[in-house]
Amino acid sequence: MLKQVETSRAIAETVALCRPEVICAYPITPQTHIVEALAEMVGAGQLQHCEFINVESEFAALSVAIGASAAGARAYTATASQGLLFMAEAVYNAAGLGLPIVMTIGNRAIGAPINIWNDHSDSMSMRDAGWIQLYAETPQESADLHILAFRVAEELSCPVMVCVDGFVLTHSYEPVDLVTQGDVDAYLPAFEPRQVLDPADPVSIGAMVGPEAFLEVRYLAHHKQLRALECIPELSQEFRERFGHASGGLLRTYRTEGAETIVVALGSVNGTIQEVVDDLRREGSAIGSVSVCCYRPFPLAALRAAIGEAKRVIVVEKSLAPGIGGILSTDVRTALSHTSIPLFTAIAGLGGRAITKASLRGLFKGAEAGVLDALTFLDLHTELIQRHLERESKRRRSGPPAENLLADIRLLAAQIG
Amino acid sequence: MFQIRIHGRGGQGVVTAAEILSIAAFLKGKYAQAFPAFGSERMGAPVTAFCRIDDRRIRLREPIVEPDALIIQDATLLHRVPLFDGLADSAYVLINSTRSFPELALNEIAKPLLPERCWTLPATKLGLEHVGRPIPNAALLGGFAAMTGVLSIDSVASAIMNKFSGSVGEKNVAAARAAYGLVMERNVAHAEAS
């Protein structure tokens, strides 16, 4: 049924339809509305056969999920930002043990400086932990990906993160087609664990493994990710047949036929990118875009095929690896090896900086005109940077950068006013 | 596409107002998107929320930079926070105040705008009268429906009931309808005068 609803609410209702048996929660902005709604549903008896556990930290949240999953329960949690960092050891453990936990990330920047707004620094920090990572483009997909995530996770015995842009998606009120319990039950069978702590058939889980087999266990984790590259398109197709609309898949192309310029991005910014693509197409530019849904495993072959004979690729990404630049760009570059297609990286939207149509348009036109640098920081306030660098060159005790920049902004605003 | 930007302070229901507008549009078969631009969430801090209404699916996710309508829930933000950025000459402005545009020192802002699209409304007073709390948002939404005609008062009322059930919803609907009536009277008076 189509409802005008906050995305966090739609996610919670969809997770509930997946019949989780254990939900561990520790609140952190901007994912809090999701677990609050689930707590209400458990409390009201609307979500039955589910234990909702308030824990003392994010580390505990995922650790409890690991224990629950090892005991054969379908387990779910959600976090963001520093919360994900605080559970980092357990994040690697869940994947290393091969436990099919589903976790929502309400994508948010990482401090310092402390910032509650959206970018992809948090989930990117865990990209190599062995979890499958899916990025939602719309409120509808934010809900749908959770059904796909449980199915993929349990099929492969591998945990899945569903990454949803904080505030931009989590707090947006939009129409979402909420699916039915019958359809979810038909799509997502009861959890049949590959390994389970069962007193009737005892095993131990979590052995210490020395040099004799560690490489092989790790290889199997890689092998599982490669299998996900086949499994995710198949299960996304099955999703489409069952629910009547498309969500998930490895990636989605938008107007890439005959495109000379192709823009690649993760998550909700793809909507704004598509608006700019339409404007530029109307003006005669040969431009298209690719929304990467499945970031881990990274769909090298599918992306290579989507880029085809394009003359240039622009990666717009909401994360920064200081010292090299883009993170998604590094993966896209791997997909482009053995080609001479130039790649441009634009770091955009960090800490909730708005990514506007006007700025994207300037970026894409710059690439078409051949005047774009290989690495760009979209809408960088260069005067602020200049002032700080001058301060550092003049004084040894130049002070804390974040506080200095904020003071400069107030000063510049007063001059303009 | 019709774009609405709402300015107010934490605790005044700014985000809820944008959500109710989106529900009202949805109930009329339109596509709608409402979202907040929070500062750190504190009572009294400036808050902005946005609502887009369109006949087709909305993909755009930038904040609203060129609003077709502005709703200002707290007149103490005037002259302190940039409220009127990106405003087109054809835009609507609705301010919660018992004072007029000239009394609020907004002559310069109002000059390029159409006079029948600039109203103030005693929305806090209406909130106190009908809801029993100094919350201006429901009254402003009723006033918005009357001023713009973008949404009917009945769809605003249904959206309020969708968000708040029972007597709380009914009281908010009463505030919205009272405001709607006030602005409609002024619309008529304006039409007769011109």
Interface residues (C-beta under 8 A of the other chain):
Chain A: Q4 E6 I116 T138 F167 V168 H171 S172 Y173 E174 P175 S268 V269 G271 T272 Q274 E275 A354 I355 T356 K357
Chain B: V15 A18 E19 S22 I23 F26 L27 Y31 A32 Q33 A34 F35 P36 F38 S40 I58 R59 L60 R61 E62 P63 V65
